[in-house]
Amino acid sequence: MSPHPDLKAKPAPLPFAYLYLAGAIAGVTEITCMYPLDLVKTRLQLQTTSTRARGTIPAAAVTTTTKTVPYTSILDCLRRVVRQEGSQRLYRGVLPLLVAEAPRRAIKFGVNEQWGLALKKLLSIDQFSATQAGFVGSLTGATEAFFVTPFEFVKVRLQDPQSLGKYSGAFDCMRKVATEEGVFTFFHGIESTVWRHTTWSGFYFMSIHVFRMAFPERSNSSKQERLLKNFIAGTIGGTLGVLVSTPFDVIKSRVQNQRRENAKYGFTFPSIIQIHREEGFRALYKGLAPKLVRLGLGGGLLLVTFDGVSELMRRHLAGQTSTIDSLDTS
């Protein structure tokens, strides 16, 4: 006997705890696979090249944080890191991100929902406009920024090639920074981090809202169609977020990597003007290519992993699989 059609209805949504766990597993998987691109991004952002060094100026005129010939591309950076430092260096600084990933996903899932409910109640509305969805996303990003700043700080310090002989790992970096520079140093760059997260999250959620309003989900849409739409919406939103937030990310990396005795960059917008004046407009978008590559591949991996883990969890809740299997064999 075939199961009744009603048994093929969509399963109930997973409880928040399971969504949180699935999101954390997906996030850790994405970081593990795509982290080398993050290292490339940071190293490109830390390179400082004067406007006079562009073109056919001798290499001696080029000033970089690495005190070597600048990286010219993603592949050039990956190749030189593996050849000069060893393949294990591609994951230097990954531990802070892995530690922060699960709580960060909780913020993404929970805080965005709570800000949304609060704003709907305040405005007495049931549906957001695109601008309102972006505003809630920005609030979520700002909240997330306060949590991730110390982890981002340690990651940047470890990714800097000049730190290879100074810090043996994440815990050694934390100990030495706390001892030599003070515990508040871990929050250096928090202003630029807030700008980075508010702009990225704002444009991300606003773009998703606009896409879903333009292409509403049909009642008879398949799982593959929903997954494809979510992938496209997330990719568009993430791409726009990266384009807007990258200058703030450049400032964040440089502020967090500088020491107090030779501090060059301060507040975000004066630093943007300074970099534009000294290095040109393109310097504000250093690291853009690896960020976009990671966004496309990592975004797809994140969605596929989250969907797969969620489905496995759903099958093991309330005996769902065993019930349907027993009906199939009757």
C-alpha positions as CSV (number, residue, x, y, z in Angstrom):
1,M,0.0,0.0,0.0
2,S,1.3,3.4,-0.9
3,P,1.4,6.1,1.8
4,H,-1.4,8.6,1.8
5,P,-0.5,11.8,-0.1
6,D,-1.0,13.8,3.2
7,L,2.1,11.9,4.6
8,K,4.2,13.6,1.9
9,A,3.5,17.0,3.4
10,K,6.4,19.2,4.4
11,P,7.8,18.3,7.8
12,A,7.5,20.8,10.6
13,P,10.3,23.3,11.0
14,L,13.2,22.3,13.2
15,P,13.3,23.7,16.7
16,F,15.8,26.6,17.1
17,A,18.4,24.5,18.9
18,Y,18.6,22.2,15.9
19,L,18.7,25.1,13.5
20,Y,21.5,26.6,15.6
21,L,23.5,23.3,15.5
22,A,22.9,22.8,11.8
23,G,24.1,26.4,11.1
24,A,27.1,25.9,13.3
25,I,28.1,22.7,11.5
26,A,27.6,24.4,8.1
27,G,29.6,27.4,9.2
28,V,32.5,25.3,10.5
29,T,32.5,23.3,7.2
30,E,32.6,26.5,5.1
31,I,35.4,28.0,7.2
32,T,37.4,24.7,7.0
33,C,37.1,24.5,3.2
34,M,37.4,28.2,2.3
35,Y,39.7,29.7,5.0
36,P,42.8,30.0,2.7
37,L,40.9,32.6,0.7
38,D,40.4,34.6,3.9
39,L,44.1,34.5,4.6
40,V,44.8,35.7,1.0
41,K,42.3,38.5,1.5
42,T,43.9,39.8,4.7
43,R,47.4,39.6,3.3
44,L,46.4,41.6,0.2
45,Q,44.7,44.2,2.5
46,L,47.8,44.6,4.6
47,Q,50.0,45.4,1.6
48,T,50.5,49.1,1.3
49,T,51.7,50.4,-2.0
50,S,52.1,54.2,-2.7
51,T,50.4,55.6,-5.8
52,R,53.9,56.3,-7.2
53,A,54.6,52.6,-7.1
54,R,52.0,51.8,-9.6
55,G,53.1,51.2,-13.2
56,T,56.8,50.9,-14.1
57,I,58.4,52.1,-10.9
58,P,61.2,49.9,-9.6
59,A,60.4,47.4,-6.9
60,A,62.6,49.4,-4.4
61,A,60.0,52.1,-4.6
62,V,57.3,49.7,-3.3
63,T,56.6,49.7,0.4
64,T,54.6,46.7,1.8
65,T,54.0,45.2,5.1
66,T,55.7,42.0,4.0
67,K,58.9,43.9,2.9
68,T,58.9,41.8,-0.2
69,V,57.5,41.9,-3.7
70,P,53.7,42.4,-3.3
71,Y,51.3,39.6,-4.0
72,T,49.8,40.1,-7.4
73,S,46.8,37.7,-7.4
74,I,45.0,35.0,-5.4
75,L,47.0,32.2,-7.0
76,D,50.3,34.1,-6.6
77,C,49.6,34.5,-2.9
78,L,48.6,30.9,-2.4
79,R,51.6,29.6,-4.3
80,R,54.1,31.8,-2.4
81,V,52.7,30.9,1.0
82,V,52.9,27.2,0.3
83,R,56.4,27.5,-1.3
84,Q,57.9,29.8,1.2
85,E,56.1,29.0,4.5
86,G,54.5,25.6,4.0
87,S,50.9,24.5,3.3
88,Q,50.0,24.5,7.0
89,R,50.3,28.3,6.9
90,L,47.2,28.5,4.8
91,Y,45.3,27.8,8.0
92,R,47.2,30.1,10.3
93,G,44.6,32.0,12.4
94,V,41.7,29.7,11.7
95,L,41.2,28.7,15.4
96,P,39.6,32.0,16.5
97,L,37.1,31.8,13.7
98,L,36.2,28.2,14.5
99,V,35.7,29.0,18.2
100,A,33.5,32.0,17.3
101,E,31.5,30.3,14.6
102,A,28.8,28.6,16.7
103,P,27.9,31.7,18.8
104,R,28.1,33.8,15.7
105,R,25.5,31.6,14.0
106,A,23.3,32.0,17.1
107,I,23.4,35.7,16.7
108,K,22.6,35.4,13.0
109,F,19.5,33.3,13.7
110,G,18.3,34.7,17.0
111,V,19.3,38.4,17.1
112,N,18.0,39.2,13.6
113,E,14.6,37.7,14.5
114,Q,14.4,39.6,17.8
115,W,15.3,42.9,16.2
116,G,12.7,42.2,13.5
117,L,10.0,41.4,16.0
118,A,10.9,44.5,18.1
119,L,10.7,46.8,15.0
120,K,7.4,45.3,13.8
121,K,5.9,45.9,17.2
122,L,7.2,49.4,17.4
123,L,5.9,50.3,14.0
124,S,2.7,48.2,14.3
125,I,3.4,46.4,11.0
126,D,3.3,42.8,9.8
127,Q,5.6,43.1,6.7
128,F,8.8,44.9,6.2
129,S,9.7,47.1,3.3
130,A,13.1,46.6,1.7
131,T,14.5,49.6,3.6
132,Q,13.2,48.3,6.9
133,A,14.6,44.8,6.2
134,G,18.0,46.4,5.5
135,F,17.8,48.4,8.7
136,V,17.1,45.3,10.8
137,G,20.0,43.6,9.1
138,S,22.2,46.5,10.0
139,L,21.2,46.2,13.6
140,T,22.0,42.5,13.5
141,G,25.4,43.3,12.0
142,A,26.3,45.8,14.6
143,T,25.4,43.4,17.4
144,E,27.5,40.7,15.7
145,A,30.5,43.1,15.4
146,F,30.8,43.6,19.1
147,F,31.1,39.8,19.6
148,V,33.5,39.0,16.7
149,T,36.0,41.9,17.1
150,P,38.4,40.1,19.5
151,F,38.4,36.9,17.4
152,E,39.0,39.0,14.2
153,F,41.8,40.8,15.9
154,V,43.7,37.6,16.8
155,K,43.0,36.2,13.3
156,V,44.5,39.3,11.6
157,R,47.6,39.3,13.8
158,L,48.2,35.7,13.0
159,Q,47.6,36.1,9.3
160,D,50.2,38.9,9.0
161,P,53.4,37.3,7.6
162,Q,55.5,39.4,9.9
163,S,54.0,37.7,12.9
164,L,55.3,34.2,11.9
165,G,58.3,34.5,14.3
166,K,56.4,36.4,17.0
167,Y,53.3,34.3,17.7
168,S,53.4,30.5,17.7
169,G,49.6,30.2,17.7
170,A,46.3,31.7,18.8
171,F,46.8,31.3,22.6
172,D,50.4,32.6,22.4
173,C,49.1,35.6,20.5
174,M,46.4,36.3,23.1
175,R,48.9,36.0,26.0
176,K,51.5,38.3,24.4
177,V,49.0,40.9,23.3
178,A,47.3,41.0,26.7
179,T,50.7,41.3,28.5
180,E,52.5,43.7,26.1
181,E,49.6,45.8,24.8
182,G,46.7,45.4,27.3
183,V,43.4,43.5,27.2
184,F,41.5,46.4,25.6
185,T,43.8,46.0,22.5
186,F,41.6,43.0,21.5
187,F,38.9,45.6,20.7
188,H,41.0,47.7,18.4
189,G,39.2,48.2,15.1
190,I,35.8,47.8,16.6
191,E,34.5,50.9,14.9
192,S,35.5,49.7,11.4
193,T,34.2,46.3,12.3
194,V,30.8,47.8,13.1
195,W,30.8,49.6,9.8
196,R,31.8,46.4,8.0
197,H,29.1,44.3,9.6
198,T,26.3,46.9,9.5
199,T,26.8,47.6,5.7
200,W,27.2,44.0,4.8
201,S,24.3,42.7,6.8
202,G,22.1,45.6,5.8
203,F,22.6,45.1,2.0
204,Y,22.5,41.4,2.4
205,F,19.1,41.2,4.1
206,M,17.7,44.0,2.0
207,S,18.7,42.3,-1.2
208,I,17.2,39.0,-0.1
209,H,13.9,40.8,0.8
210,V,13.8,42.4,-2.7
211,F,14.5,39.2,-4.4
212,R,11.9,37.2,-2.6
213,M,9.3,39.9,-3.2
214,A,10.1,39.9,-6.9
215,F,10.1,36.1,-7.1
216,P,7.6,34.8,-4.4
217,E,7.7,31.2,-3.6
218,R,4.9,29.1,-5.1
219,S,3.0,26.6,-3.0
220,N,3.9,23.8,-5.4
221,S,7.6,24.7,-5.7
222,S,10.1,21.8,-5.4
223,K,12.9,21.6,-2.9
224,Q,15.4,22.1,-5.7
225,E,13.7,25.2,-6.8
226,R,13.6,26.7,-3.3
227,L,17.2,25.8,-2.8
228,L,18.2,27.5,-6.1
229,K,16.2,30.6,-5.3
230,N,17.8,30.9,-1.8
231,F,21.3,30.4,-3.3
232,I,20.7,33.1,-5.9
233,A,19.2,35.5,-3.4
234,G,22.1,34.9,-0.9
235,T,24.7,35.3,-3.6
236,I,23.3,38.6,-4.9
237,G,22.9,39.9,-1.3
238,G,26.3,38.8,-0.3
239,T,28.0,40.2,-3.4
240,L,26.4,43.6,-2.9
241,G,27.3,43.5,0.8
242,V,31.0,42.7,-0.1
243,L,31.1,45.6,-2.6
244,V,29.9,48.1,-0.1
245,S,31.8,46.8,3.0
246,T,35.2,46.0,1.6
247,P,36.7,49.5,2.3
248,F,35.7,49.1,5.9
249,D,37.3,45.6,5.9
250,V,40.6,47.1,4.6
251,I,40.6,49.7,7.4
252,K,39.7,47.0,10.0
253,S,42.6,44.8,9.0
254,R,45.1,47.6,9.1
255,V,44.0,49.1,12.4
256,Q,44.0,45.7,14.1
257,N,47.5,44.8,12.8
258,Q,49.2,48.1,13.8
259,R,51.0,48.6,17.1
260,R,50.5,51.5,19.4
261,E,54.0,52.8,18.9
262,N,53.6,53.1,15.1
263,A,49.9,53.6,14.7
264,K,49.0,55.1,11.4
265,Y,45.3,54.6,11.1
266,G,42.6,55.8,13.4
267,F,38.9,56.3,12.8
268,T,37.4,54.7,9.8
269,F,36.5,57.6,7.4
270,P,39.6,59.7,8.0
271,S,41.6,56.4,7.3
272,I,39.6,55.9,4.1
273,I,40.6,59.4,2.9
274,Q,44.2,58.8,3.9
275,I,44.4,55.5,2.0
276,H,42.7,57.0,-1.1
277,R,45.2,59.9,-1.0
278,E,48.3,57.8,-0.5
279,E,47.5,54.6,-2.5
280,G,44.6,55.4,-4.7
281,F,40.9,54.3,-4.9
282,R,41.8,50.7,-5.8
283,A,43.6,50.2,-2.5
284,L,40.2,50.5,-0.7
285,Y,39.2,47.3,-2.5
286,K,42.3,45.2,-1.9
287,G,41.2,41.6,-1.2
288,L,38.0,42.0,-3.1
289,A,38.6,39.1,-5.5
290,P,39.2,36.4,-2.8
291,K,36.2,37.7,-0.9
292,L,34.0,37.3,-3.9
293,V,35.4,33.9,-4.8
294,R,34.8,32.8,-1.2
295,L,31.3,34.2,-1.3
296,G,30.3,32.2,-4.3
297,L,31.8,28.9,-3.5
298,G,31.4,29.2,0.3
299,G,27.9,30.4,0.0
300,G,26.9,27.4,-2.0
301,L,28.7,25.1,0.3
302,L,27.1,26.7,3.4
303,L,23.6,26.2,1.9
304,V,24.2,22.6,0.8
305,T,25.7,21.6,4.2
306,F,23.0,23.4,6.2
307,D,20.2,21.8,4.1
308,G,21.8,18.3,4.3
309,V,22.4,18.4,8.1
310,S,18.9,19.8,8.7
311,E,17.4,17.0,6.7
312,L,19.3,14.4,8.7
313,M,18.2,15.9,12.0
314,R,14.6,16.1,10.8
315,R,14.6,12.4,9.9
316,H,15.6,11.5,13.4
317,L,13.0,13.6,15.2
318,A,9.7,12.1,16.3
319,G,10.4,8.8,14.5
320,Q,9.5,10.4,11.2
321,T,11.5,8.0,9.0
322,S,10.4,4.8,10.7
323,T,6.7,5.8,10.5
324,I,6.8,6.4,6.7
325,D,8.9,3.3,6.1
326,S,6.4,1.1,8.0
327,L,3.6,2.4,5.8
328,D,5.6,1.7,2.6
329,T,6.0,-2.0,3.5
330,S,2.4,-2.6,4.6
